[in-house]
């Protein structure tokens, strides 16, 4: 079986998209894959929904995988994602 190197998640940043993002992030971390997101705008998307995905660092912190104050590049180097 081939290892996963890259993941692509298409999302409209809805509540359901947040669940899919969490699962994709978990898979990317586990397999040390790079995670790409593609924003697919829906008619109901809003700036509020867009802001839901700014919390990836805190999600990784809750999983005790990184420190909350590390910059994105340091997290990328540490976790390989």
C-alpha positions as protocol buffer text, in pm:
chain_id: "A"
residue {
  index: 1
  type: UNK
  ca { x: 0 y: 0 z: 0 }
}
residue {
  index: 2
  type: UNK
  ca { x: 127 y: 348 z: -89 }
}
residue {
  index: 3
  type: UNK
  ca { x: 168 y: 606 z: 183 }
}
residue {
  index: 4
  type: UNK
  ca { x: -46 y: 918 z: 167 }
}
residue {
  index: 5
  type: UNK
  ca { x: 170 y: 1219 z: 79 }
}
residue {
  index: 6
  type: UNK
  ca { x: -93 y: 1483 z: -6 }
}
residue {
  index: 7
  type: UNK
  ca { x: -458 y: 1538 z: 84 }
}
residue {
  index: 8
  type: UNK
  ca { x: -699 y: 1780 z: -81 }
}
residue {
  index: 9
  type: UNK
  ca { x: -1008 y: 1891 z: 107 }
}
residue {
  index: 10
  type: UNK
  ca { x: -1271 y: 2095 z: -74 }
}
residue {
  index: 11
  type: UNK
  ca { x: -1486 y: 2294 z: 165 }
}
residue {
  index: 12
  type: UNK
  ca { x: -1745 y: 2568 z: 179 }
}
residue {
  index: 13
  type: UNK
  ca { x: -1644 y: 2649 z: 541 }
}
residue {
  index: 14
  type: UNK
  ca { x: -1983 y: 2541 z: 673 }
}
residue {
  index: 15
  type: UNK
  ca { x: -2035 y: 2356 z: 1003 }
}
residue {
  index: 16
  type: UNK
  ca { x: -2021 y: 2026 z: 815 }
}
residue {
  index: 17
  type: UNK
  ca { x: -1701 y: 2143 z: 650 }
}
residue {
  index: 18
  type: UNK
  ca { x: -1545 y: 2198 z: 992 }
}
residue {
  index: 19
  type: UNK
  ca { x: -1605 y: 1831 z: 1078 }
}
residue {
  index: 20
  type: UNK
  ca { x: -1453 y: 1721 z: 748 }
}
residue {
  index: 21
  type: UNK
  ca { x: -1156 y: 1953 z: 808 }
}
residue {
  index: 22
  type: UNK
  ca { x: -1091 y: 1803 z: 1150 }
}
residue {
  index: 23
  type: UNK
  ca { x: -1095 y: 1451 z: 1006 }
}
residue {
  index: 24
  type: UNK
  ca { x: -869 y: 1547 z: 715 }
}
residue {
  index: 25
  type: UNK
  ca { x: -628 y: 1720 z: 952 }
}
residue {
  index: 26
  type: UNK
  ca { x: -619 y: 1416 z: 1179 }
}
residue {
  index: 27
  type: UNK
  ca { x: -542 y: 1192 z: 878 }
}
residue {
  index: 28
  type: UNK
  ca { x: -274 y: 1432 z: 751 }
}
residue {
  index: 29
  type: UNK
  ca { x: -103 y: 1442 z: 1091 }
}
residue {
  index: 30
  type: UNK
  ca { x: -119 y: 1064 z: 1130 }
}
residue {
  index: 31
  type: UNK
  ca { x: 26 y: 1000 z: 785 }
}
residue {
  index: 32
  type: UNK
  ca { x: 256 y: 1307 z: 786 }
}
residue {
  index: 33
  type: UNK
  ca { x: 89 y: 1421 z: 466 }
}
residue {
  index: 34
  type: UNK
  ca { x: 54 y: 1776 z: 337 }
}
residue {
  index: 35
  type: UNK
  ca { x: -306 y: 1901 z: 363 }
}
residue {
  index: 36
  type: UNK
  ca { x: -441 y: 2139 z: 100 }
}
residue {
  index: 37
  type: UNK
  ca { x: -780 y: 2307 z: 125 }
}
residue {
  index: 38
  type: UNK
  ca { x: -984 y: 2433 z: -166 }
}
residue {
  index: 39
  type: UNK
  ca { x: -1254 y: 2685 z: -82 }
}
residue {
  index: 40
  type: UNK
  ca { x: -1571 y: 2617 z: -277 }
}
residue {
  index: 41
  type: UNK
  ca { x: -1804 y: 2910 z: -227 }
}
residue {
  index: 42
  type: UNK
  ca { x: -2165 y: 2833 z: -164 }
}
residue {
  index: 43
  type: UNK
  ca { x: -2451 y: 3077 z: -193 }
}
residue {
  index: 44
  type: UNK
  ca { x: -2487 y: 3075 z: 185 }
}
residue {
  index: 45
  type: UNK
  ca { x: -2119 y: 3121 z: 276 }
}
residue {
  index: 46
  type: UNK
  ca { x: -2032 y: 3421 z: 489 }
}
residue {
  index: 47
  type: UNK
  ca { x: -1730 y: 3589 z: 645 }
}
residue {
  index: 48
  type: UNK
  ca { x: -1827 y: 3430 z: 977 }
}
residue {
  index: 49
  type: UNK
  ca { x: -1802 y: 3080 z: 829 }
}
residue {
  index: 50
  type: UNK
  ca { x: -1468 y: 3168 z: 668 }
}
residue {
  index: 51
  type: UNK
  ca { x: -1321 y: 3242 z: 1012 }
}
residue {
  index: 52
  type: UNK
  ca { x: -1393 y: 2892 z: 1148 }
}
residue {
  index: 53
  type: UNK
  ca { x: -1073 y: 2749 z: 999 }
}
residue {
  index: 54
  type: UNK
  ca { x: -834 y: 2993 z: 1161 }
}
residue {
  index: 55
  type: UNK
  ca { x: -816 y: 2767 z: 1466 }
}
residue {
  index: 56
  type: UNK
  ca { x: -604 y: 2482 z: 1333 }
}
residue {
  index: 57
  type: UNK
  ca { x: -323 y: 2564 z: 1579 }
}
residue {
  index: 58
  type: UNK
  ca { x: -560 y: 2545 z: 1878 }
}
residue {
  index: 59
  type: UNK
  ca { x: -704 y: 2216 z: 1748 }
}
residue {
  index: 60
  type: UNK
  ca { x: -353 y: 2068 z: 1730 }
}
residue {
  index: 61
  type: UNK
  ca { x: -288 y: 2210 z: 2076 }
}
residue {
  index: 62
  type: UNK
  ca { x: -598 y: 2038 z: 2214 }
}
residue {
  index: 63
  type: UNK
  ca { x: -463 y: 1712 z: 2074 }
}
residue {
  index: 64
  type: UNK
  ca { x: -136 y: 1796 z: 2259 }
}
residue {
  index: 65
  type: UNK
  ca { x: 53 y: 1776 z: 1932 }
}
residue {
  index: 66
  type: UNK
  ca { x: 204 y: 2125 z: 1939 }
}
residue {
  index: 67
  type: UNK
  ca { x: 237 y: 2439 z: 2151 }
}
residue {
  index: 68
  type: UNK
  ca { x: -30 y: 2701 z: 2089 }
}
residue {
  index: 69
  type: UNK
  ca { x: 219 y: 2983 z: 2031 }
}
residue {
  index: 70
  type: UNK
  ca { x: 432 y: 2813 z: 1766 }
}
residue {
  index: 71
  type: UNK
  ca { x: 425 y: 2982 z: 1427 }
}
residue {
  index: 72
  type: UNK
  ca { x: 280 y: 2787 z: 1131 }
}
residue {
  index: 73
  type: UNK
  ca { x: 625 y: 2715 z: 980 }
}
residue {
  index: 74
  type: UNK
  ca { x: 747 y: 2562 z: 1308 }
}
residue {
  index: 75
  type: UNK
  ca { x: 436 y: 2341 z: 1327 }
}
residue {
  index: 76
  type: UNK
  ca { x: 491 y: 2236 z: 966 }
}
residue {
  index: 77
  type: UNK
  ca { x: 852 y: 2140 z: 1040 }
}
residue {
  index: 78
  type: UNK
  ca { x: 763 y: 1963 z: 1365 }
}
residue {
  index: 79
  type: UNK
  ca { x: 469 y: 1760 z: 1239 }
}
residue {
  index: 80
  type: UNK
  ca { x: 560 y: 1727 z: 874 }
}
residue {
  index: 81
  type: UNK
  ca { x: 229 y: 1871 z: 756 }
}
